[in-house]
Amino acid sequence: MAIDVVDQVLELLPDETIYVYHEIVHNRHVVERFISRGVRFVESLDDVPEGSIVVFSAHGIPPILREQAKQRNLTAIDATCPLVTKVHSRAVRYARQGYQILLIGHKNHQEVIGTMGEAPGQTQVVESPDCIEYLKIEDPNKLVYLTQTTLSTDDAKVIIDALVSAFPNIKAPPTEDICYATTNRQQAVRLVAPLCDLVIVVGSKNSSNSVRLTEIAQTMGTCSVLIDDASELNPAWYPTGDETIMLTAGASAPEDLVSEICKHFVDKHNATLHVADITEESVEFGLPLTLKRLMEEHGIDHKDRRITVEAPTITAGEYGDTPVPLTISGSDA
């Protein structure tokens, strides 16, 4: 969704320099492709000239940055993932109700920094069960936990169980915070990895959800590697040429990186492609309000514009072969 927002801004304003606060998503290829189109990525709004257009990344930002953007007269387009926005809204609501918030996640991750900024005085980050003894709790009956959306569900459960053990009355969010795209990919790895000799995850090293996929595969007992693209493939990982390899990708990895690897294995190793459709994904997002207003200013009707995320169409031309379904036993599924 966030990538599509930047694409649409570039299409709408081809002659303006577009600034993006932080990497729009944590994927090296996505960022480099936008840089080649003139987008400038910054880590401080001080680096954005007054009156310019800035897009906030998918990971979300603390409210103080929204205020700073207003003071600098910036046109701010918010490409925050709606699932991250949901966690922000919960943080605000619970803080107003007087709860202390225990935020499960990685303290230096941009998403956690943004969520903490909604209620900094009432939020503490919990990175592991070992952090619990150092928490400063005012009232154990006025606690709630929230989670970073890109965590491993297994890792989150370990921390949640430890929090519940330490604080039996801690409140849980009404629904799980970890996003569907992360959860679906993790479930696929759990089911398919044990059938394979190797798991290849396409994603960048700073992508939290991509790193989690490699860790889950290893937990399932299968060797796993995280690569940015086909150029990083190493034949030493599949020495016999008869290995079964699972290929998956982080939530923000461009599909052409996946298809390139598939085509490599088909063309160079005579591979047979199988598709394991564990969960069907088809999601629509609305456009950010500021982007709608920009479109209106330029005479563009946005009424029927939606951002759709769905499974790709796999063709022999792009992937090297027409895949066949992978059968997974009912006991596994």
C-alpha positions as CSV (number, residue, x, y, z in Angstrom):
1,M,0.0,0.0,0.0
2,A,2.8,2.4,1.0
3,I,4.7,1.7,-2.2
4,D,1.6,2.3,-4.3
5,V,1.1,5.7,-2.5
6,V,4.6,6.9,-3.5
7,D,4.0,5.7,-7.1
8,Q,0.8,7.7,-7.3
9,V,2.4,10.8,-5.9
10,L,5.2,10.6,-8.5
11,E,2.6,10.1,-11.2
12,L,0.6,13.1,-10.0
13,L,3.6,15.5,-9.5
14,P,6.3,14.4,-11.9
15,D,8.1,17.7,-11.8
16,E,8.4,18.0,-8.0
17,T,10.9,16.5,-5.6
18,I,9.2,14.0,-3.4
19,Y,10.7,13.4,0.1
20,V,10.0,10.3,2.1
21,Y,10.6,10.1,5.8
22,H,12.5,6.9,6.6
23,E,12.6,4.0,4.1
24,I,9.1,3.7,2.7
25,V,9.3,0.0,3.4
26,H,12.3,-2.0,4.6
27,N,13.4,-3.3,1.3
28,R,16.6,-2.3,-0.5
29,H,15.4,-2.7,-4.0
30,V,12.2,-0.7,-3.4
31,V,14.2,2.2,-1.9
32,E,16.8,2.1,-4.7
33,R,14.2,2.1,-7.4
34,F,12.5,5.2,-5.9
35,I,15.9,6.9,-5.6
36,S,16.5,6.3,-9.3
37,R,13.1,8.1,-9.9
38,G,14.2,11.2,-8.0
39,V,12.7,10.4,-4.5
40,R,14.8,11.6,-1.6
41,F,14.7,9.6,1.6
42,V,15.4,11.5,4.9
43,E,15.7,10.6,8.6
44,S,15.0,14.2,9.7
45,L,12.3,16.6,8.6
46,D,14.9,19.3,8.9
47,D,16.3,17.9,5.7
48,V,13.0,18.6,3.9
49,P,12.7,22.2,2.4
50,E,9.8,24.2,3.8
51,G,6.7,23.8,1.7
52,S,7.7,20.5,0.1
53,I,5.9,17.2,-0.1
54,V,6.8,14.5,2.3
55,V,5.5,11.0,2.5
56,F,5.5,9.2,5.9
57,S,6.6,5.6,5.7
58,A,4.6,2.4,6.2
59,H,6.0,2.1,9.8
60,G,4.2,5.1,11.3
61,I,5.6,8.1,13.0
62,P,5.1,9.7,16.5
63,P,2.7,12.7,16.7
64,I,5.6,15.1,17.3
65,L,6.7,14.6,13.7
66,R,3.2,15.5,12.4
67,E,3.4,18.7,14.3
68,Q,6.9,19.4,13.0
69,A,5.6,18.9,9.4
70,K,2.9,21.5,10.0
71,Q,5.3,24.0,11.4
72,R,7.5,23.6,8.3
73,N,4.5,24.0,6.1
74,L,5.0,20.6,4.5
75,T,2.3,18.7,2.5
76,A,2.4,15.5,4.5
77,I,1.0,12.3,2.9
78,D,0.6,9.5,5.4
79,A,1.4,6.1,4.0
80,T,1.4,4.4,7.4
81,C,0.1,0.8,7.2
82,P,-3.5,0.8,8.4
83,L,-2.7,-2.1,10.7
84,V,0.0,0.0,12.3
85,T,-2.4,2.9,12.6
86,K,-4.8,0.6,14.5
87,V,-2.1,-0.1,17.1
88,H,-1.5,3.7,17.4
89,S,-5.2,4.3,18.0
90,R,-5.2,1.6,20.7
91,A,-2.2,3.2,22.4
92,V,-4.0,6.6,22.5
93,R,-7.3,5.1,23.8
94,Y,-5.7,3.0,26.5
95,A,-3.5,5.9,27.6
96,R,-6.5,8.1,28.0
97,Q,-8.2,5.5,30.1
98,G,-5.2,5.6,32.5
99,Y,-3.5,2.3,31.4
100,Q,0.2,1.7,31.4
101,I,1.1,0.2,28.0
102,L,3.6,-2.6,27.6
103,L,4.6,-2.6,23.9
104,I,6.1,-5.9,22.8
105,G,8.6,-5.3,20.0
106,H,12.1,-4.1,19.1
107,K,12.8,-0.7,20.7
108,N,14.9,0.7,17.9
109,H,12.4,-0.4,15.1
110,Q,10.7,2.6,13.4
111,E,7.3,1.2,14.1
112,V,7.9,0.9,17.8
113,I,9.3,4.4,18.0
114,G,6.2,5.7,16.3
115,T,3.8,3.8,18.6
116,M,5.7,4.9,21.7
117,G,5.3,8.5,20.6
118,E,1.6,8.3,21.0
119,A,1.9,8.0,24.8
120,P,5.6,8.1,25.7
121,G,5.0,8.7,29.4
122,Q,2.8,5.6,29.7
123,T,4.6,3.2,27.4
124,Q,7.4,0.7,28.0
125,V,9.0,-1.6,25.5
126,V,9.3,-5.3,26.2
127,E,11.8,-7.0,23.9
128,S,11.9,-10.3,25.8
129,P,10.7,-12.0,29.0
130,D,14.0,-10.8,30.6
131,C,12.8,-7.2,30.4
132,I,9.9,-7.8,32.7
133,E,11.8,-7.6,36.0
134,Y,12.9,-4.1,35.0
135,L,9.5,-2.7,34.3
136,K,8.2,0.1,36.4
137,I,4.6,-0.7,37.2
138,E,2.3,1.7,39.0
139,D,-0.8,-0.5,39.2
140,P,-0.8,-4.1,38.0
141,N,-4.5,-3.9,37.5
142,K,-4.1,-1.1,35.0
143,L,-1.9,-2.7,32.4
144,V,-2.4,-3.5,28.7
145,Y,-0.1,-5.0,26.2
146,L,0.2,-4.2,22.5
147,T,2.6,-5.7,19.9
148,Q,4.7,-4.6,16.9
149,T,2.9,-5.8,13.8
150,T,5.8,-7.6,12.2
151,L,6.8,-9.9,15.1
152,S,6.9,-13.7,15.0
153,T,3.7,-14.9,16.5
154,D,5.7,-17.6,18.4
155,D,8.1,-15.0,19.9
156,A,5.2,-12.7,20.8
157,K,3.4,-15.6,22.5
158,V,6.4,-16.3,24.7
159,I,6.5,-12.7,25.9
160,I,2.7,-12.5,26.3
161,D,2.7,-15.7,28.4
162,A,5.4,-14.3,30.6
163,L,3.5,-11.0,31.0
164,V,0.3,-12.8,32.0
165,S,2.3,-14.9,34.5
166,A,3.8,-11.8,36.0
167,F,0.7,-9.6,35.8
168,P,-2.4,-11.9,35.8
169,N,-4.8,-9.0,35.3
170,I,-3.0,-7.5,32.3
171,K,-5.5,-6.5,29.5
172,A,-5.1,-8.0,26.0
173,P,-6.1,-6.0,22.9
174,P,-9.5,-6.9,21.4
175,T,-7.8,-8.5,18.4
176,E,-4.2,-9.6,17.6
177,D,-1.9,-6.7,16.5
178,I,0.4,-8.8,14.3
179,C,-0.6,-8.1,10.7
180,Y,-2.2,-10.7,8.4
181,A,0.6,-10.5,5.8
182,T,3.1,-11.4,8.5
183,T,1.0,-14.1,10.1
184,N,0.1,-15.7,6.8
185,R,3.7,-16.0,5.7
186,Q,4.8,-17.4,9.1
187,Q,2.1,-20.0,8.9
188,A,3.2,-21.0,5.4
189,V,6.8,-21.5,6.6
190,R,5.7,-23.6,9.5
191,L,3.7,-25.9,7.2
192,V,6.0,-26.1,4.2
193,A,9.6,-25.8,5.7
194,P,9.6,-29.3,7.3
195,L,9.0,-30.7,3.8
196,C,12.1,-29.0,2.4
197,D,15.9,-29.1,2.5
198,L,16.3,-25.3,2.3
199,V,14.1,-22.2,2.8
200,I,15.1,-19.1,0.8
201,V,13.5,-15.8,2.1
202,V,13.5,-12.8,-0.3
203,G,13.9,-9.7,1.8
204,S,16.3,-7.2,3.2
205,K,18.3,-7.6,6.4
206,N,16.5,-4.7,8.1
207,S,13.1,-6.1,7.4
208,S,11.8,-7.4,10.7
209,N,9.2,-9.7,9.2
210,S,11.7,-11.2,6.7
211,V,14.2,-12.0,9.5
212,R,11.4,-13.7,11.4
213,L,10.7,-16.0,8.5
214,T,14.2,-17.2,8.4
215,E,14.2,-17.8,12.2
216,I,10.9,-19.7,12.0
217,A,12.3,-22.0,9.3
218,Q,15.3,-22.7,11.4
219,T,13.1,-23.4,14.4
220,M,11.3,-26.0,12.2
221,G,14.6,-27.7,11.6
222,T,15.2,-26.5,8.1
223,C,18.3,-24.5,7.0
224,S,17.2,-21.0,5.8
225,V,18.9,-18.0,4.2
226,L,17.8,-14.4,3.7
227,I,18.7,-12.8,0.4
228,D,17.9,-9.5,-1.4
229,D,17.7,-11.0,-4.9
230,A,18.9,-13.8,-7.3
231,S,22.5,-12.4,-7.4
232,E,23.0,-13.7,-3.8
233,L,22.1,-17.3,-4.6
234,N,24.9,-19.7,-3.7
235,P,25.0,-23.1,-5.4
236,A,26.7,-24.5,-2.2
237,W,23.3,-24.3,-0.6
238,Y,21.9,-27.0,-3.0
239,P,25.0,-29.1,-3.9
240,T,23.2,-32.2,-5.3
241,G,20.7,-30.4,-7.5
242,D,18.0,-32.7,-6.2
243,E,17.0,-30.5,-3.2
244,T,13.5,-29.4,-2.4
245,I,13.6,-25.6,-1.8
246,M,10.9,-23.4,-0.3
247,L,10.9,-19.9,-1.6
248,T,9.0,-17.2,0.3
249,A,9.3,-13.4,0.7
250,G,8.9,-10.7,3.2
251,A,5.7,-8.7,3.1
252,S,7.3,-5.7,1.2
253,A,9.5,-7.6,-1.3
254,P,8.7,-6.8,-4.9
255,E,7.2,-9.8,-6.7
256,D,9.7,-9.5,-9.6
257,L,12.5,-10.5,-7.2
258,V,10.6,-13.7,-6.5
259,S,9.9,-14.5,-10.1
260,E,13.5,-13.8,-11.0
261,I,14.7,-16.5,-8.6
262,C,12.0,-19.0,-9.8
263,K,13.1,-18.4,-13.4
264,H,16.8,-18.9,-12.4
265,F,16.0,-22.3,-10.9
266,V,13.9,-23.4,-13.8
267,D,16.4,-22.2,-16.5
268,K,19.7,-23.2,-14.7
269,H,18.6,-26.2,-12.7
270,N,15.6,-27.6,-14.5
271,A,13.5,-27.0,-11.4
272,T,9.8,-27.9,-11.2
273,L,7.7,-25.1,-9.6
274,H,5.0,-25.9,-7.0
275,V,2.6,-23.3,-5.5
276,A,1.5,-23.8,-1.9
277,D,-1.6,-21.6,-1.4
278,I,-1.8,-21.7,2.4
279,T,-4.0,-18.6,2.7
280,E,-5.7,-16.6,0.1
281,E,-4.9,-12.9,0.3
282,S,-7.0,-10.2,-1.3
283,V,-7.1,-6.8,0.5
284,E,-8.2,-3.3,-0.5
285,F,-7.0,-0.1,1.0
286,G,-8.4,3.4,0.6
287,L,-6.1,6.3,-0.4
288,P,-4.6,8.6,2.3
289,L,-6.8,11.7,2.8
290,T,-4.0,14.1,1.8
291,L,-3.4,12.2,-1.4
292,K,-7.1,12.5,-2.2
293,R,-6.9,16.3,-1.7
294,L,-3.9,16.6,-3.9
295,M,-5.8,14.7,-6.6
296,E,-8.8,17.0,-6.3
297,E,-6.5,20.0,-6.6
298,H,-5.2,18.6,-9.9
299,G,-8.7,17.8,-11.2
300,I,-8.4,14.0,-10.8
301,D,-11.4,12.0,-9.7
302,H,-10.3,9.6,-6.9
303,K,-13.8,8.3,-6.1
304,D,-13.2,4.8,-7.4
305,R,-9.5,4.6,-6.7
306,R,-8.5,1.8,-4.4
307,I,-5.2,0.1,-3.6
308,T,-5.6,-3.6,-4.1
309,V,-3.2,-6.3,-2.8
310,E,-3.7,-9.8,-4.1
311,A,-1.8,-12.9,-5.2
312,P,0.2,-12.5,-8.4
313,T,-0.6,-14.3,-11.6
314,I,2.2,-16.8,-12.2
315,T,3.1,-17.3,-15.8
316,A,5.8,-19.3,-17.5
317,G,7.1,-16.2,-19.2
318,E,7.9,-14.4,-15.9
319,Y,8.6,-17.4,-13.6
320,G,10.1,-19.9,-16.1
321,D,7.4,-22.5,-15.7
322,T,3.7,-23.0,-15.0
323,P,3.5,-24.3,-11.5
324,V,1.5,-27.1,-10.1
325,P,-0.3,-27.1,-6.7
326,L,1.7,-28.4,-3.8
327,T,-0.3,-30.9,-1.8
328,I,0.0,-30.6,2.0
329,S,-1.5,-33.4,4.1
330,G,-4.6,-32.6,6.1
331,S,-2.8,-33.3,9.4
332,D,-0.3,-30.5,8.6
333,A,-2.9,-28.1,7.2
